[in-house]
Structure formats: C-alpha cells, structure tokens
C-alpha cells in the first residue's frame, strides 16, 4: 500500500417554498403512491448503502438543480442529490427538519444513511432528516479523476507526483473546481431549505461537517434553530495542519491509560509511542516485503510495509476505539518482526476507505480555505506522524484550481443559537479542546466529552437520546448529560483473543 493511499485514508480528517410542506410529505396519485413531494422537491424510493456500512437503508431520494457558479444563476447547472429519512407515517412531524452534514472534506452524506439512522433514531420519531450530498461528492456532480489517471499515479508517492496528478485531473473534469468550496456549499444548503419549504432547520455536522454547520449558522442565523457538532473543527484551525500534534496527544493519553492498567502495563512495558518510533526508524531504513492473508478473503497476498504505512494506519485506526484496541498487539508483533498482522490490518483499512472520500472536492475545499494558512511547526518533526502528512495533504494545492473564502470565514460562530458539542477524549484529529474553543463564543451551548472514545461519538452510548432531547427542546444548558459518564473506554488487546478479563 502506497504512502499516498494510506495517508489519504487516514484523513478521513466530515451542511420560502410551500410552508405547509415541511410538516409532512404530500402523496401523488394512486399510480405513483410511492413517490412523495416535499415543497418543490420530488422524491422516490431508493436504497441507501455504502462500502462503510453492512446494511442498506430504505429512503427517498430526490434532486435539485443549482447553478455551478452562483454568480451566473442562468449558467451551467449541477444536480444536488438529497436523501430523505422519514418518520413513521403516523408521526406528528415537526416543522423544522434536520440536515446531516458529512465529514472529510469529501464524504457524501447519503452514504452514511445507516449510521445516521442509528444515531438519530430518537430525532426520526418526530422529524424529517435530509442528507444532502455536498457538491463534489456522492451523486452531486462528483469531482472524480479519470480511472486511468488514478491507476497511473496510484503508486507514485512524492509531493511532486501528487501536484502533477491534481493538475491532470483538474484538466479532465467537466466541472469547475473553483466553485466547490464550503461557502458555496452553504448557499446550496439554504437553497435546499427553501425548496423543501422549511422556515428553519436543525444541523447535525460530523468532523468537517461541523465547519459547514458553523458557516451556515453564521450566514443564516435566522434559519438555524439548533446545531449539533460532533468532532468539532473550529473555523480558524487549519484543517490538516495540526494532525501531528493532535495525534501525538492521543498517543500520550493511551500510553497513560496503559500505564495505569496492570494487565496492559505487564503486556506492553514499552508504550505504543516508543514502539512506533522503533518501527518507523527500522522501516524508514529498510521497508519490508510481507506475505500475509487478506483479512476479508483469506487469500495469500504480498505487499511492502513502509514506515509511513505503519504511522498512517495507526492514525487511521485511532479514530475508532474498537479498532484502536487492536493496535498495541499488531504493532508489538511488528516490532518483533512478525509483520503479517499489521500488514493485513493496513490492507483492510485501505480497502474499507477506498472510494469513501472524493479527493477533488477535498482539494477544492482545503486549497481555498486552509493551504495558504498552513505554517509548518518545527515541533512536528519529533512526533509519530512527523511533517510528511501535512505536506502531502496540501501538495495538490500547487496545481489544483481553487476558489476563495470570505474575509470573515475564520472568525468564530457567535450568538445565541443552541449548540451541542460532542468530543471523544482520545480523538486523534478533533480533540476536545477544539470544542471548548468554539463553545466559549456560544452562551447557549454545552460541550460533552466521552471518556475513552475517538473521532465522532453521536452513535455511542446514550448520545442518540441526548441528541433527540436536545433537538426536541433546543436548550443546550438544560440538557442532563449525566448518562455519558457510563460510557467506558475499550481496553487494548493483550493478545489476538482480546483483552484481559
């Protein structure tokens, strides 16, 4: 697996019509009874699935045409795909729908329907939930590089090759990447709101989607009823620029947790950070050819294990505590020159993320909003990730055509909008102190930290009930979050059979 591929996977560092329509769908004739209309958007049944979810969700799908260039409303149009999860037909549906905003940047909201249905099951009792594929993702004018070009560059790892690839990809696109920014996407969301006939909406943003939610609430405060931010990315943070430090923080917390656990300390006298440093140095000097079994098929395979593959995998699997629990044992095996389990895990991680992130849309966002603000921190050189990851993240911006951002884009969201902010204690990319920073400017907010959890926690423990209560009341301060204290960390595996009882 190439460095570029595993690092790209790891970045998965992600929101006036008919006023009566927002209260519920309007059925068509008997011949088209399966079709529904909300406001002026026509929907029909669809199956919502993705490579990241085992189950398929039955939903409704529609499309809305918007100008590619907002300054030319009569110019070329692109279609936004809108997926709709409905409450029970007998439910008393509230007027304000929920818009779910996916992460990345580059992930399509509709591909997370299964996760959203689970995490928002309380919300779905009384509200419509809409998943709008942000322009450039999913089925909303995706900025897809030609397959032959992807194949040509798949094993080319240096920053120059990435820049060359991005230039050729941009030249092959039929859409203009300059108009695929967060700012334009926010206006798309408001266009969708109007088309659906909703006077106000609730926003649920995940990872990069939290930035979209903050930007929408800044631009359209009167239309924003309540906001849920999960894995908070502040407007002023350079997305991707602090990964080395935030990941190092996560490793330090895991090391401290192992130090206080008798079984973990006995099994791993050298902590994960030290083992990673040993492995990184060894593989940087001499990458290893590894024979392993594909964890999905059992097929015998052969691959090269590099230092960047190991570090990228560790960062990627740190997102989810159940996956992170595997890391100590596979890294320890690799330190003792048994590389098969770690290589198999790297293969699994890369394959599971393949196709879930639109690179072109990601470049359009970060090149317009973050790349020019990135300044390399010398302290990053001594971290597990080092400086390579951030450089790779922004390498395409040398050649990728990109738009601009408003002068106040990086200012914090302020005002009295009710906001619930959620963080995982061990989150390697959006740590809890990010949420604290955002909350300081929001007097009607509450920040919740789940102990021992990673990136994105909306489906963990009692969080679905808390989100449901918050959306129902739009009162962050009155929210009782005591139940979150029952969420327990996932112990690290001390063998391939699991953790000590």
HELIX and SHEET records of a PDB file:
HELIX    1   1 UNK A    3  UNK A   10  1                                   8    
HELIX    2   2 UNK A   21  UNK A   23  5                                   3    
HELIX    3   3 UNK A   30  UNK A   32  5                                   3    
HELIX    4   4 UNK A  109  UNK A  112  5                                   4    
HELIX    5   5 UNK A  113  UNK A  119  1                                   7    
HELIX    6   6 UNK A  123  UNK A  125  5                                   3    
HELIX    7   7 UNK A  147  UNK A  153  1                                   7    
HELIX    8   8 UNK A  159  UNK A  172  1                                  14    
HELIX    9   9 UNK A  177  UNK A  179  5                                   3    
HELIX   10  10 UNK A  182  UNK A  196  1                                  15    
HELIX   11  11 UNK A  208  UNK A  219  1                                  12    
HELIX   12  12 UNK A  221  UNK A  223  5                                   3    
HELIX   13  13 UNK A  243  UNK A  259  1                                  17    
HELIX   14  14 UNK A  262  UNK A  267  1                                   6    
HELIX   15  15 UNK A  272  UNK A  285  1                                  14    
HELIX   16  16 UNK A  307  UNK A  317  1                                  11    
HELIX   17  17 UNK A  321  UNK A  335  1                                  15    
HELIX   18  18 UNK A  340  UNK A  353  1                                  14    
HELIX   19  19 UNK A  359  UNK A  369  1                                  11    
HELIX   20  20 UNK A  371  UNK A  373  5                                   3    
HELIX   21  21 UNK A  378  UNK A  382  5                                   5    
HELIX   22  22 UNK A  388  UNK A  394  1                                   7    
HELIX   23  23 UNK A  395  UNK A  398  5                                   4    
HELIX   24  24 UNK A  432  UNK A  439  1                                   8    
HELIX   25  25 UNK A  463  UNK A  473  1                                  11    
HELIX   26  26 UNK A  482  UNK A  486  5                                   5    
SHEET    1   A11 UNK A  26  UNK A  27  0                                        
SHEET    2   A11 UNK A  36  UNK A  38 -1                                        
SHEET    3   A11 UNK A  41  UNK A  48 -1                                        
SHEET    4   A11 UNK A  57  UNK A  67 -1                                        
SHEET    5   A11 UNK A  77  UNK A  85 -1                                        
SHEET    6   A11 UNK A 129  UNK A 132 -1                                        
SHEET    7   A11 UNK A  97  UNK A 101  1                                        
SHEET    8   A11 UNK A 201  UNK A 206  1                                        
SHEET    9   A11 UNK A 224  UNK A 230  1                                        
SHEET   10   A11 UNK A 418  UNK A 424  1                                        
SHEET   11   A11 UNK A 445  UNK A 450  1                                        
SHEET    1   B 2 UNK A 288  UNK A 293  0                                        
SHEET    2   B 2 UNK A 300  UNK A 305 -1                                        
END                                                                             
